[in-house]
Amino acid sequence: MIDVKQNLADASEKMEAAVLFLDDSLARIRAGKANVHILDAVRVEYYGAMTPLSGVASVTTPDARTIAIQPWEKGMIREIERAIMASEVGITPENNGEIIRLCIPPLTEERRKALVKQAKQEGEDAKISVRNARRDAIDLLKKAIKDGLPEDAEKDAEANVQKVHDKFIKEIDERVAAKEKEIMTV
């Protein structure tokens, strides 16, 4: 027989993971302001190993439209530039021999709308993950009835799973709305 509380905890954990993944995805969406997270996916060859950019350089945002990358070794400037150009960042790096600068261009209205659409899609993907976690938890509860779980206990547990589901769906909607506001703010 399944442990009802453990089933709810497992479902809640899966839903939380979906929200955390959404946060990660939304952080990578460029909103017209300098954000070091847009470089998270950039990997640089460093002594024969592919290393995250943050592992070979200091990445900062000196102002709202600039990202500054200060390599820890001067010889890495070319490699870092190459890695940024090969990535999906879409910004051409400029260097002065010591620091690489990425100037974030202002977004057009069309690009803002496309980014909002992308953010909403990320939110929808997270909602699907939350719904799948709810479905899995409820399926386990229905199977537990056959194993001897009282029907009223199953209904109560199902209601609890639904409450947790609703909480996470609301949280996802709030985060997507906040990102949409951030993107549309000029």
Summary of the structure (lengths in Angstrom):
residues: 186
radius of gyration: 22.3
end to end distance: 56.0
largest distance: 71.8
contacts: 549
relative contact order: 0.19
helix: 62%
strand: 15%
